[in-house]
Amino acid sequence: MTGTTGTVGELGEVAVIAAITARLGTTGAVLLGPGDDAAVIAAPDARVVATIDLLVEGRHFKRDWSGAADVGVRAAAANLADIAAMGAVPTALLVGLSVPAELPAQWVLELADGLGEEAARAGAAVAGGDLVRGEVVTIAVTALGTLEGREPVTRAGARPGDLVAVAGRLGWAAGGLAVLSRGFRSPRALVEAHRRPIPPYDEGPRAAVLGATAMVDVSDGLVSDLGHLARASGVSVRLDSEAFHVPTEFRDTARALAADPLQWLLAGGEDHALAATFPPDVDLPMAWSVIGRVEAGEGVLVDGAEWAGPGGWRSF
């Protein structure tokens, strides 16, 4: 990585944007990338799936806990996972960035590296953005995707009798946050899970092909996000705590911090796993684990009772 000296204010908007653009990759879906008034993204399906997410320093991340590239990965993942949760394939990111003038320009370039790296992992690319001055680092990411001819998988299609299944990790980012909040930096696996989530992007489109009836990105916490799905579908989701795999390291860390690992699994967000409902006769691949069923009624029940712990992340 070529080093860049000076602050964003010293180099100026044009120079920093040029440095960012020079290190970004592209894909075939980006017909016209950074450098013009707007990007041009291919939409062979004639429909575009779009989502946006906002990360604010001090609220969603801390620079003394995560490197700039880590923050870029998290910002990209939060949006790309939403695209996958619709059963779509990510194609492009647009990034709005507000930073203090005294922020080292190298930090911004490393942030761009993280954004580009995670976009590439999902098969997408950063197609453009904007840079302005602000009091704290604020990152607004818009993700675009294609349905490839399929219908979108919304939150509103779950039916009584459906299976509830999840793909990806649950609770690891929450465990990492708990570790960092106590001033520790290990176990490394949990800390890295907080810094860099690993959403199962390919499983969103695969779930759509398999006939998923509803799907949601687990960003705020499993109980909270399945609650959104249950309300949209007009059903009840019943989870079985015995169905969750709790790795030894995960359980041992929770015990050391006097925490309940089940709370991390059910209420911890930011792993960006995918939770979906499927017809009961579906043959699910290994990436998906059945954790419950859909029934008539409302709300989310754990082992037949209302979950008594925190429901998940709240913005306000």
N, C-alpha and C positions, 0 to 999 in steps of 0.2 A: 504494500500500500504506500503510495507516494504521500509523504508528509506535507501538510499545509500549515504554515505559520500564520499568526495573526488572528484577530477576532473577526466575527462576522461583520461588525461595524467598520473595521479597518479595511477589509477586502471589498465590501459592498455587495449589494444584491446581485448584480449582473455577474460578477466574478465567481461568487459562490454557486449560483445556479449553473454557470458554465462548468464548474468543477464537478458538481453533482451529475450533470447530464453526461459528462465524459466517462463516468464510471458505471452507467446503467446499461443493462442488457435489454434485449427486445425479444419479441416472439412474432410469429406470422400473423397473429390476430391484431397486432398494432401496426396499422397501415401507415400512420404518421405519428411519430412520437414527439418528445420534447423539442421545443425550438420555434414553434409557430403559435398562433393565437389560441389554438385548441388542438387536441389530439383527434385522430380518426381511428376508430376501432371497428374491426369487421364484425358484422352481425348477420351471419348466414341464416340464422334461425328467424330473423325479422323481429325478434324480441330480445331485450336486454334486461338481465337481472342486475339490480343496483342496490347498494347499501352504503351506509356511512357510519363511521364511529369516531369519537373524539377522545384523545388522551391528554390529560393536563398534568404537568409536573407537580408533585406534591400530593396529588389526588389519586392518580393511577400509576405513577412510577416515581422512583427517587434515583437521582443520578449517582448517589453514593452506594446504592444497592445494585444498580445495573449499568453496564457499559452502554455506549450509544448504539452500537450494533444490536445489543439485546433489546433495547427499547424499540428499534426499528422492526425487529422480528415480531415482537409482541403487537405492535401497531398494525402490521400487515396481517398477522394471524387472526386478530379479532374480526377483521372484515372478510378475509378470504373464507373463514369458517362459516360465516353467514351465507355466503354464496353457495358453498357446498351443502348447507342445511336446506336449501331450496331444491336440491337435486341437480344443481347446475355445476358447470365447469368454470372456474375463474379464468378471466382473460386479461384484465388490466387493473391497475391501481392509479388513482389520482391523489396527490398528496398536498395538503395545505399545511404550511409550517410557520409558526410564529415563535420567534426567539429573541432573547435580550441581545442588544448590540455587543455586549462584552463577552458573549459566549464564544469559545474558541471555534474557529471555522472547521478545524479537524473533527470536532464532535459532530457537526452537521454532516460531514462527509461519511463518517462511520455510521451515523444513523441511516443515511441513504444506502450504505452497503447492506445493512440489516434488512431494510425494506426490500431491496432488490433480491437479496438472497432468499427471503421467505416467499416472495412472489414467484421466483423461479422454481422453488420446491413445489408450488401449487400449479406450475405450468403457465404462469402469467408474467406480466412485466409492468414496471412503473412507466406510465405513458405520459406523465406531465404533472404539473403542480404549481405552487406559488409559495413565495417566501416574503414574510413581512416582519416588522419589529414588534415585540410584545414584552410584557413584564416577566412572564415565565414561559418555559417551553410548552407549546401547545401543538399537538399533531392531529390534524383532521384527515382521515383517509377515506376515500370513496373507492369501493371495489365494484367491478363489473364482471358479468359472467354470461355464459350462453347455456340454454337448456338443451341444445342439440336435438330439437324436435320433440322433446318430451314435455309433458305438462309439469308445472312446478309442484313440488311437494310442500304443501302449506302446513300450518299448525291445526287446521280445521277438519282433517279427514279421519281422525281416529274413530273406531267403532267398537262397541262392546264385543269382547271375545278376542280382540287383537292382542298380539304379544307386544311387550315393551322391551326394547333392546337398546344397548349403547355400544358405540364404537369409540375407541380412544381412551385416554386416561382420565380418571376422576379423582379429585382431591389432592393431587400432587402439587399443583400450584398453591393451594391453600396451605398445605404442609410447609412448602418453601417460604411462604409469607410468614407463617408462625415462627419458623426458625430465624429468619432475618429480623423479625420484630423483637426477638429476644437477644439480638446482638451476636448471633452465631452465624457461621458460614458453612456448616456441615450438618447433616449429610449432604454431600454435593448434588446427589441425584434430585433431591427435593428442591434445593436452592436453584438449580438449573431449570427445573420444571417451572418455577415462578418466573425466571428470567426469560425463558424461551419455551413457550408451549409447543406441542407437536400435534396439531389438529390432523385428523384422518381425512384429508381432503378427498381422496379417491372414493371413500365410502359413501359420500353424499350421492353422487351420480349412480353408484352401484346400488344403493338402497332404492333409488327411484326405479331402476330397471327391475329390481326384485319385487316391486309392487308396494313399497312403503306407503302407508295411508296418511301419515303425518310425520313431521320431523322438525327438530329444533336444535340450534347450537347451544350447548351448555356453557354459557358465559357468566351467568349470575349465580349459578348453583343448580344442581339437578332438581331438587324439590321445587324451587322457584320457577325454573324454565319449563318443567313438566306441568306446573300449575298453569302456565300460559297456554300450553297445548291442550290441557284438559278443559279450560274455559272456552277456548276457541272451538273445540270439538263437541262441547256439551256432554262430556263423559267424566268418569272417575278413573284415576290411575292408581293402581295398587302395586306397591313395591315390596319385594321380599329381601330383607337385609342379609339373609343367608346366601343370596345369589351374588353378592359382591365379593370379589377377590381382594384380600388385604395382604399385600406383601409384608414379609417379616420386618424389613427395614422401615417401612411405612408405620407399622404397628408399634415398633420399638421407639421410634421418634415421638410418636404421639404420647406414649407412656412417659417418656422422659420429660415432655413438656406439660404433663398433666392434662392432656387433651384427649378427646374422644375421636378415634379415627373415623367412626361412622359419620360424625359431624363434618369432617373434611370431605368425605365422599358425597354426602347428601346436600351440603350447603356451600361447599367450596367451589368458586367459579374460576374462570380464566384458564382452564385446561383446554377449553374449546373442543370437548368431545361432542359427538353427535348422538342424540337420543331420538329414536324413531319408533313408530308403531307399525306392525306388519300383520297380515292375515295369519291366522293360527297354523295354517298348513305350509307356511313358507320354509324353504330349506336355507337357513342362514349360513353364510361363510364364517370362518373362524374369527374374523375381525369383530364380529358382533356377538355380544353376550346378552342373553335374555335375563332381565332383572325384574319382570313383573307382567301384569296383564291390565287390559282396559276393561272396565265394567260400567254398567249404568250408574248414574249418580253424578257427583261433582267432587272436585278437589283431588288432592294427592294423599294417599294413606300409606304408611310404612308399617308392615306387619299387622295390618288391619286397624291401625289407630292413626289419628292425626299426628303428624310430626311435631314434637314439642320443642325442638331446637330451632336455631336461626334458620330462616328460609333461604338466605343467600344475600348477595350484594344489593345494596340500595344506593341509588345516586343521590338521594336527598333524605 
